[in-house]
Amino acid sequence: MRPTGLEARNALVTGAAGGIGAAVVRALRAEGARVLATDLDPARIPAGEGIHPYALDVADGAAVEALLERLEREHGAVDLVASVAGVLGNTLVADTTDSEWRRVFAVNADGVFHLGRAFARRATPRGRGSFVAVSSNAAGVPRHAMAAYAASKAAATMFTRCLGLELAPHGIRCNIVAPGSTLTPMQTGMWADAQGGARVIAGSPETFKAGIPLGKLATPEDVAEAVVFLLSDRAGHITMTDLYVDGGATLRG
């Protein structure tokens, strides 16, 4: 088996309590990484040897800095970061309040900024590291009743590419994974009935949304595999890439 370069390295994962985040935790552990897993409720993070749970609100920049300082003190250098924490917003623009807009951006955009900044401050002097932000295919195509969500994910995507440009001369890679519809509570919570998945796969002409050419929803594991690949040494010459994992739904790569 070809090595991935992940074994025994410290990998920080935010949004680790469920869905894609939990799948990333499991996938990194399967590759031998020591996983420093964070969420608002660390009790919900998958348990297991080599998984260390911590409470973190990524919207709090000071808390992110303090936790990175603590993690490096307790475990050593954090060279791998997967920014997965995110929240959904699905209101029409006319119905979106100021507080709702700020809530979505606080996690989806500010959270990635806080994490990327804290990572850059520590990784730059070492000259090594890899950062992956889980964004969304909504960052690249308009979505009906999802303006706040799509805009926040677009901000996170461009931030990560800019971060990658700044850190590339130091040998540090920054990439994006952009999932489409994925079988997580965030997705199923939008369904009105048991046919919700079938409707997503078929598409929705009335809201200008294409279906999924592969004819299936992603699993959290599908997305996690892409995240782990980009974190690993196997992606050693890939940076500033926006990898869509959406079954072809946006008709782009």
N, C-alpha and C positions, 0 to 999 in steps of 0.2 A: 504494500500500500504506500502511495506517495505521501510524504509528510505535508501537513498543512501549516506548520509553524505555530499552531495554537496551543499545543500541549504545554501545560504548566504555566501558561501566561495568564495574567490578570485581565479579565474582560468585564467591563461595566455594562450593564443592561438596565435601561429605564423602562418603566411600563411593564415590569416583569411578572405581574400577578395573573395575567390571563391573555388569551388570544395569541397574537403574534409574539408578544414579549415573552410569554411563557414558553412558546415553541423555540424561540431563539436561545433561551436559557438551556433548554434540554439539548438542543443541537450543539451548543458550545461545550457543554459537559461531555457529550459523546465524543468530541474531538480532544478531550483532555484538558480544556481550559479551566482555570479557577474562576468561577462566575460570581461577581459582586452584583447582586440583583436588587433593584430598588423599585419601590412603588409607594403610593400613599399608604397602603395597608400591607406591610411586609408579611403579615400572617398568611396572606393569600398566595404568596410566592411559592412555586414548586419547591418542595423540600428534597434534600439529598446531599450526599457527601460531595464536598467541593462547591456547594452553593451557599453563599453567605448573604442573607437577606438584610436589607436596610430600608428605613423609611426615608422618602424623599419627595418633595414637591418641586418639580422642575421649574415651576413658575417663579420660584423664590431664588434669585441669583445668589444671594448670600449663602443660602442653604446648600446650593450646588457646590460653591467654592469650599465651604466647610467640610462637606462630605468627601470631596476629592482629596482634601488635605488629610482627612482621617484615614481614608482608604490607603493612601500611599504610605502613611505612617504604620498602618497595621499589616499591610500585605505587600508593600513594595510598589514599584512603578505600575501604573495602569496604562498599558500600551494599546488596548483595544476597547473601543466604545461603540455600543449600539444604542442609538437614541430612538426608542420605540414609543415612549409615552405620547398619547394623543387623545383628543376628545372630539366628538362629533358635533356639528352644528347643521341643522337642516330646516332653516326658516327662510321664507322669502325675504328679499332685501327690505321691502316695505314693512315687514313685521319684525325685523331684527333690531333689538334695542342696543343702546350703547354698551350696556353691561354684558349682553350676550356676545357681541363682537369682541369685547375685551377678554371675556372668559375663554373663547376659542383661541384667540391669538396668544394669550398668556401661556398656554400649554404647547400648542402646535408650532408657534414661531419663537416666542420668547424662550421657551424651554430648550429648544435646539440651540439657540444662541448662547444661553447660559452654559449649557454643557460643552458646546464647541469651544467657547472662550476658555473655560476652565481646563479643558483638555489641551488646547494650544499652548497655554502658559506653561504647562508641565512637559509636554512632548517636544516642544521646539528645542530646548537645551539638550535633550537626549538624542535628537535626530532620528527618532523612530516612532512608529505608531500607525494606527489605522482607525478611521472614524466612519461609521455608516449611519445615516439618518433614514428612518422609515418614513417616507412621505406618502404620496397617493397619486394615482393616475389623474385624480381631479385637479392636481396642480398644473396639468398640461392641457386640459380640455374644460370648457365651461360646463357647469352642472346646475340643473334647475333646483332652486331652493337650497343651494349649498354654497352661497357666495362667501360667507365667512370661512367655512371649512376650506374651500378651494383656494381662497386667497392666502390663508394662513399656511397651507401646505406649499403653495408656490413660493412664499417668502422663505420657508424652511429649505426648500430645494435650492433656491438661488444663494441663500446664505451658505449652504454646505459647499456649493461649487466655488464660491469666493474663498471660503476657508481653505479648500483644497488648493486653490491657486497660490494663496499665501504660504501654505505649509509644504508645497511640493519641493521647493529648493532645500528643505530640511529632510527630505526623504520620507515625508509623512503623507499618507494617502487619505482622501476623503471622498466618499461616494454616497449615492442615494439609491434606495430601493423603493419603487413606486408600485404598491399593490393596487389591484382593482378590487372588485367585490370578493370578500374573503369570509369564510364561515367562522365568524366571531360573534360574540354578543352585540357588538356595535352594529354589525350588519343585520343580524336577525331581529334586533330590536326595532328596525324600521319596517318589518313585514307585518301586514295586517292579518295574514292567515298562513296556512300551510303551503299555499301556492306561491309564496313570496319568492322563493328561490327560483322557481320556474320562470316567473316574470322577469327577474333580473337577467337570467340567461337569455331569454327571448328578446329583451330590449323593450324600450318604451317610446314609441314614436311621438306620443303626445307630450313627452317631456324632452324630446330630442336626444334620447340616450340610446346608443347602439347596444346590441346584445353582445354575447361572448362567443366568438367563433369556435373556441375549443369545446363549447357546449357543457361547461361545468364551472362551478365556483372554485376558487382557490381554497386550499386548506392553510391553516397557519404554518404548517410544516413546509409547504411550497415556498412561502415567503421567507421563512427562517433559513432555508437552504441557500437562498440568494444572499441573505445578509452574511451568513457565515463564510460563504465563498469570497465575498468582497473584503471581509476582515482578514482572510487568510493570506498566506504567502503565495498561494496559487493565483491570486489576482495581483501579483507584485508589480505589474506595469499598468495597472488600471487606476486612474484617479479622475475625479470630477465627472464621473459617469452617472447617468440617471437611468437605472435599469428598471424597465416596466415588467411587472409580473402580474399580468391581468388577462391571460388567455387570449390576447389579441383584441380586447374590448375597445381600445382607443385607436386601433389600426395604425399604431406606430411602435417603434422600438425604444 
